Amino acid sequence: MFRFITAMFVSLLLSISVTAHVAQQVSTSKPATAKGPVFRANKEQIAQVQRLLKIPESGAIDTPTRVAVMQYQSGNGLRATGTLNRATLEKMGIQLTELQKTIPVSANSLPRIPKERGARGPVFRANKEQIVSAQRMMKQRGIFSGAETGKIDEDTRAALRNYQERNGLKVTGTLNAATLQKMGIGLTEKQRDNRSGGSQ
């Protein structure tokens, strides 16, 4: 009798534990996100596309059909996916079914529109005289050992980076307006109008 009561008690504890575990899993699991209907071309539409593209008419999306559809899409302002999506069928003038009309055009079927870049101003350029002055000054400070060529070569860039780092400037390795001014080298009138640049 004692064994029977013990067995009943253990089985009761196990069933409570399993029930609690299942309830916890149900409460913590995330609900599945509902996906909208998928656009699919039917057999008749596929056959129409194949006739239009002058390829063997199989009524199925086979490899020749995908290739031909991609070529059509590339030449008609659509993203070349090789799939018969709504945008492609509409571009071809193929009638949609009532169900297909309820499915919006996928953004994946349209070409990506490149982001417009902001207009860039003129590029700041140090002249030969300024470069020679900078090379001479850095040579006097012992951070440049090259020739005073008036050209921005790799040795000059390395020395400029060193100078900029020592003087709290943005380290670019270029002879920009801020670096020239810090060196005490005058800017031309044109350069003063173009202080935002950072080339050379």
PAGU-444544 format. One line per 8 residues: number of its first residue (from 1); for each residue x, y, z of N, C-alpha, C. Coordinates in steps of 0.1 Angstrom, whole numbers, plus 5000, padded with zeros to 4 digits. Layout:
<nodes>
NUM) X:Y:Z:X:Y:Z:X:Y:Z ~ ... $
</nodes>
This chain:
<nodes>
1) 5008:4988:5000:5000:5000:5000:5009:5013:5000 ~ 5020:5012:5008:5029:5024:5009:5035:5027:4995 ~ 5039:5016:4988:5045:5017:4975:5036:5023:4965 ~ 5023:5019:4966:5013:5024:4957:5011:5039:4959 ~ 5010:5044:4971:5009:5058:4974:5021:5066:4970 ~ 5033:5060:4972:5045:5067:4968:5045:5068:4953 ~ 5042:5058:4946:5042:5058:4931:5032:5068:4926 ~ 5020:5069:4932:5010:5079:4928:5015:5093:4930 $
9) 5022:5095:4942:5027:5108:4945:5038:5113:4935 ~ 5047:5104:4932:5058:5107:4922:5052:5110:4908 ~ 5042:5102:4904:5036:5104:4891:5029:5117:4890 ~ 5022:5121:4902:5015:5134:4902:5025:5145:4901 ~ 5037:5144:4908:5047:5155:4908:5053:5156:4893 ~ 5055:5145:4887:5060:5145:4873:5050:5152:4863 ~ 5037:5148:4865:5027:5154:4856:5026:5169:4858 ~ 5028:5174:4870:5027:5188:4873:5039:5195:4867 $
17) 5051:5189:4868:5063:5195:4863:5063:5196:4848 ~ 5058:5185:4841:5057:5185:4827:5047:5196:4822 ~ 5036:5197:4829:5025:5207:4825:5031:5221:4827 ~ 5038:5223:4837:5044:5237:4840:5054:5240:4829 ~ 5062:5230:4825:5073:5232:4815:5066:5235:4801 ~ 5056:5227:4798:5049:5230:4785:5042:5244:4785 ~ 5036:5247:4796:5030:5261:4797:5040:5272:4796 ~ 5052:5270:4801:5062:5280:4800:5067:5281:4786 $
25) 5069:5270:4779:5073:5270:4765:5063:5277:4756 ~ 5050:5275:4759:5039:5281:4751:5039:5296:4753 ~ 5041:5300:4766:5040:5315:4769:5053:5322:4764 ~ 5064:5316:4763:5076:5323:4758:5079:5322:4743 ~ 5072:5313:4737:5075:5312:4722:5068:5324:4715 ~ 5076:5329:4705:5071:5341:4698:5061:5336:4687 ~ 5050:5344:4685:5041:5341:4675:5047:5342:4661 ~ 5043:5333:4652:5048:5334:4639:5043:5346:4632 $
33) 5052:5353:4624:5047:5365:4617:5040:5360:4605 ~ 5029:5366:4602:5020:5363:4591:5027:5368:4578 ~ 5029:5359:4568:5034:5364:4555:5023:5366:4546 ~ 5024:5376:4537:5014:5378:4527:5014:5368:4516 ~ 5004:5368:4508:5004:5358:4497:5016:5360:4487 ~ 5021:5349:4482:5033:5349:4473:5027:5351:4458 ~ 5033:5360:4451:5029:5361:4437:5035:5350:4428 ~ 5026:5343:4421:5030:5332:4412:5023:5334:4399 $
41) 5032:5333:4388:5026:5332:4375:5020:5319:4372 ~ 5008:5318:4365:5002:5305:4362:5008:5300:4349 ~ 5004:5288:4346:5009:5281:4334:5006:5288:4321 ~ 4994:5294:4320:4990:5301:4308:4999:5314:4306 ~ 5001:5321:4318:5009:5333:4317:5024:5330:4313 ~ 5029:5319:4319:5043:5315:4315:5044:5312:4300 ~ 5034:5305:4295:5033:5301:4281:5033:5314:4272 ~ 5025:5324:4277:5024:5337:4270:5038:5344:4269 $
49) 5045:5344:4281:5058:5350:4282:5068:5343:4272 ~ 5067:5330:4272:5076:5322:4263:5073:5325:4249 ~ 5060:5327:4245:5057:5331:4231:5063:5345:4228 ~ 5061:5354:4238:5065:5368:4236:5081:5368:4235 ~ 5088:5360:4242:5102:5360:4242:5108:5351:4232 ~ 5099:5344:4224:5103:5335:4213:5113:5324:4218 ~ 5108:5317:4228:5116:5306:4234:5107:5294:4234 ~ 5112:5282:4235:5103:5270:4235:5092:5271:4246 $
57) 5080:5268:4242:5068:5269:4250:5066:5257:4258 ~ 5070:5258:4271:5068:5246:4280:5057:5248:4291 ~ 5054:5261:4293:5045:5264:4304:5051:5263:4318 ~ 5064:5261:4318:5071:5260:4331:5083:5269:4331 ~ 5087:5274:4343:5099:5283:4345:5111:5274:4345 ~ 5116:5271:4333:5129:5263:4331:5140:5273:4329 ~ 5152:5267:4328:5164:5275:4327:5164:5285:4315 ~ 5160:5281:4302:5160:5290:4291:5150:5302:4294 $
65) 5139:5299:4301:5129:5309:4304:5135:5319:4314 ~ 5142:5314:4324:5148:5323:4334:5158:5332:4327 ~ 5166:5327:4319:5176:5335:4312:5170:5345:4303 ~ 5160:5341:4296:5153:5351:4287:5146:5362:4295 ~ 5139:5358:4306:5132:5368:4315:5143:5377:4321 ~ 5154:5373:4325:5164:5382:4330:5169:5392:4320 ~ 5171:5387:4308:5175:5396:4297:5164:5407:4294 ~ 5151:5402:4294:5140:5412:4293:5140:5422:4304 $
73) 5141:5417:4316:5141:5426:4328:5152:5436:4327 ~ 5164:5432:4324:5176:5441:4323:5173:5452:4313 ~ 5167:5449:4302:5165:5458:4291:5153:5467:4293 ~ 5145:5464:4304:5132:5472:4305:5131:5478:4319 ~ 5142:5481:4325:5142:5489:4338:5137:5481:4350 ~ 5138:5468:4349:5134:5460:4361:5146:5453:4366 ~ 5145:5449:4379:5156:5441:4385:5157:5427:4378 ~ 5168:5423:4374:5170:5411:4367:5170:5399:4377 $
81) 5158:5394:4380:5157:5383:4390:5154:5370:4383 ~ 5150:5370:4370:5146:5358:4363:5133:5352:4368 ~ 5126:5359:4376:5113:5354:4381:5102:5362:4374 ~ 5090:5355:4372:5079:5362:4366:5071:5368:4377 ~ 5075:5380:4382:5068:5387:4392:5057:5396:4386 ~ 5050:5403:4394:5039:5412:4389:5044:5423:4380 ~ 5055:5429:4385:5061:5441:4377:5064:5436:4363 ~ 5070:5424:4362:5075:5419:4349:5063:5416:4340 $
89) 5053:5409:4345:5041:5406:4337:5033:5418:4333 ~ 5032:5428:4342:5026:5441:4338:5034:5448:4327 ~ 5047:5448:4328:5055:5454:4318:5053:5447:4304 ~ 5051:5434:4304:5049:5427:4292:5035:5428:4287 ~ 5026:5434:4295:5012:5435:4290:5004:5423:4292 ~ 5008:5414:4301:5001:5401:4303:4991:5403:4314 ~ 4978:5399:4311:4967:5401:4320:4969:5393:4333 ~ 4967:5400:4344:4968:5394:4358:4954:5388:4362 $
97) 4955:5377:4370:4942:5372:4376:4938:5381:4387 ~ 4925:5379:4391:4919:5388:4402:4928:5386:4414 ~ 4932:5374:4418:4940:5372:4430:4953:5379:4428 ~ 4960:5378:4417:4973:5384:4415:4972:5400:4416 ~ 4960:5405:4412:4959:5420:4413:4958:5424:4428 ~ 4955:5415:4437:4955:5419:4451:4968:5419:4458 ~ 4978:5413:4451:4992:5412:4457:5000:5424:4452 ~ 5005:5432:4460:5013:5444:4456:5026:5440:4449 $
105) 5031:5450:4441:5044:5448:4435:5055:5447:4445 ~ 5063:5437:4444:5074:5436:4454:5085:5446:4451 ~ 5090:5452:4462:5102:5461:4460:5114:5454:4454 ~ 5115:5441:4456:5126:5433:4451:5126:5431:4436 ~ 5114:5435:4429:5114:5434:4415:5117:5447:4408 ~ 5118:5457:4415:5121:5471:4410:5136:5474:4411 ~ 5142:5481:4402:5156:5484:4403:5159:5493:4415 ~ 5171:5491:4421:5175:5500:4432:5178:5514:4427 $
113) 5173:5524:4434:5176:5538:4430:5188:5542:4438 ~ 5199:5546:4431:5211:5550:4438:5208:5563:4446 ~ 5214:5563:4457:5213:5575:4466:5221:5586:4459 ~ 5215:5598:4459:5221:5610:4454:5232:5614:4463 ~ 5244:5617:4457:5255:5622:4465:5254:5637:4465 ~ 5257:5643:4477:5257:5658:4478:5268:5664:4468 ~ 5265:5675:4464:5275:5682:4455:5287:5685:4462 ~ 5299:5681:4456:5312:5684:4463:5317:5697:4458 $
121) 5323:5704:4467:5330:5717:4463:5343:5714:4456 ~ 5350:5724:4452:5363:5722:4446:5373:5716:4456 ~ 5382:5708:4451:5392:5702:4459:5403:5711:4462 ~ 5407:5712:4475:5418:5720:4480:5432:5714:4475 ~ 5440:5723:4468:5453:5718:4464:5464:5728:4468 ~ 5474:5723:4474:5486:5731:4478:5494:5733:4465 ~ 5500:5745:4463:5508:5747:4451:5522:5742:4454 ~ 5531:5742:4443:5544:5737:4444:5553:5745:4454 $
129) 5551:5758:4454:5558:5767:4464:5555:5764:4478 ~ 5542:5761:4481:5538:5758:4494:5543:5744:4499 ~ 5543:5735:4489:5548:5721:4493:5563:5722:4496 ~ 5571:5730:4488:5585:5732:4491:5587:5738:4504 ~ 5579:5748:4507:5581:5755:4521:5578:5745:4532 ~ 5567:5736:4530:5564:5727:4540:5575:5716:4542 ~ 5580:5712:4530:5591:5702:4531:5604:5708:4538 ~ 5607:5720:4535:5618:5727:4541:5616:5728:4556 $
137) 5604:5733:4560:5601:5735:4574:5602:5721:4582 ~ 5596:5710:4576:5596:5697:4583:5611:5692:4583 ~ 5619:5695:4573:5633:5691:4573:5640:5698:4585 ~ 5638:5711:4587:5644:5718:4598:5640:5712:4611 ~ 5628:5707:4612:5623:5701:4625:5628:5686:4626 ~ 5634:5681:4616:5639:5667:4617:5629:5656:4615 ~ 5618:5660:4609:5608:5649:4606:5607:5646:4591 ~ 5615:5652:4583:5615:5649:4569:5629:5649:4564 $
145) 5633:5638:4557:5647:5637:4552:5648:5636:4537 ~ 5636:5638:4530:5636:5637:4516:5641:5650:4509 ~ 5640:5650:4496:5644:5662:4488:5632:5672:4488 ~ 5635:5685:4486:5625:5695:4485:5620:5696:4470 ~ 5612:5687:4467:5608:5685:4453:5595:5693:4449 ~ 5588:5697:4459:5575:5704:4456:5564:5694:4452 ~ 5566:5681:4454:5557:5671:4451:5553:5663:4464 ~ 5541:5659:4465:5536:5652:4477:5539:5637:4474 $
153) 5551:5632:4478:5554:5618:4476:5551:5610:4490 ~ 5555:5598:4490:5552:5590:4502:5560:5595:4514 ~ 5572:5599:4512:5580:5604:4524:5574:5617:4529 ~ 5569:5626:4520:5563:5638:4524:5550:5635:4532 ~ 5542:5626:4527:5530:5622:4533:5532:5617:4548 ~ 5543:5608:4549:5546:5603:4562:5550:5614:4572 ~ 5558:5624:4567:5562:5635:4575:5550:5644:4578 ~ 5541:5646:4569:5529:5654:4572:5521:5647:4583 $
161) 5519:5634:4582:5511:5627:4592:5518:5629:4606 ~ 5531:5628:4606:5539:5630:4619:5536:5644:4624 ~ 5538:5654:4615:5536:5668:4619:5521:5670:4624 ~ 5512:5665:4617:5498:5667:4621:5495:5661:4634 ~ 5500:5649:4637:5498:5642:4650:5504:5650:4661 ~ 5516:5656:4659:5523:5664:4669:5516:5677:4672 ~ 5509:5682:4662:5503:5695:4664:5488:5695:4665 ~ 5482:5684:4669:5468:5683:4672:5459:5685:4660 $
169) 5464:5682:4648:5456:5683:4636:5450:5670:4632 ~ 5440:5670:4623:5435:5657:4618:5446:5651:4610 ~ 5449:5638:4613:5460:5631:4606:5455:5626:4593 ~ 5459:5633:4582:5455:5629:4568:5466:5626:4559 ~ 5478:5631:4562:5489:5630:4553:5488:5638:4541 ~ 5479:5648:4542:5477:5658:4530:5481:5672:4535 ~ 5484:5680:4525:5488:5694:4528:5476:5702:4526 ~ 5467:5702:4536:5454:5709:4535:5455:5723:4541 $
177) 5445:5730:4541:5445:5744:4546:5449:5745:4560 ~ 5443:5737:4569:5446:5737:4583:5461:5735:4586 ~ 5467:5725:4579:5481:5722:4580:5490:5733:4576 ~ 5487:5739:4564:5494:5751:4559:5494:5762:4569 ~ 5482:5765:4575:5481:5776:4584:5488:5773:4597 ~ 5488:5761:4602:5496:5757:4614:5511:5759:4611 ~ 5515:5756:4599:5529:5758:4596:5533:5772:4593 ~ 5523:5781:4593:5526:5795:4590:5528:5798:4576 $
185) 5523:5789:4567:5525:5791:4552:5512:5798:4547 ~ 5513:5809:4541:5501:5816:4536:5493:5809:4526 ~ 5480:5812:4525:5471:5806:4515:5469:5816:4504 ~ 5467:5811:4492:5464:5820:4481:5449:5825:4483 ~ 5445:5835:4476:5431:5840:4477:5421:5829:4473 ~ 5425:5821:4463:5416:5810:4458:5415:5800:4469 ~ 5426:5797:4476:5426:5787:4486:5418:5791:4498 ~ 5418:5804:4501:5410:5809:4512:5395:5807:4510 $
193) 5391:5807:4498:5377:5805:4494:5374:5790:4495 ~ 5384:5782:4497:5382:5767:4496:5388:5760:4508 ~ 5386:5765:4520:5392:5760:4532:5387:5746:4536 ~ 5376:5742:4531:5370:5729:4535:5377:5718:4529 ~ 5385:5719:4519:5391:5708:4512:5402:5701:4520 ~ 5406:5689:4516:5417:5682:4523:5425:5674:4514 ~ 5428:5678:4502:5436:5671:4492:5450:5675:4492 ~ 5458:5669:4484:5473:5671:4482:5480:5666:4494 $
</nodes>
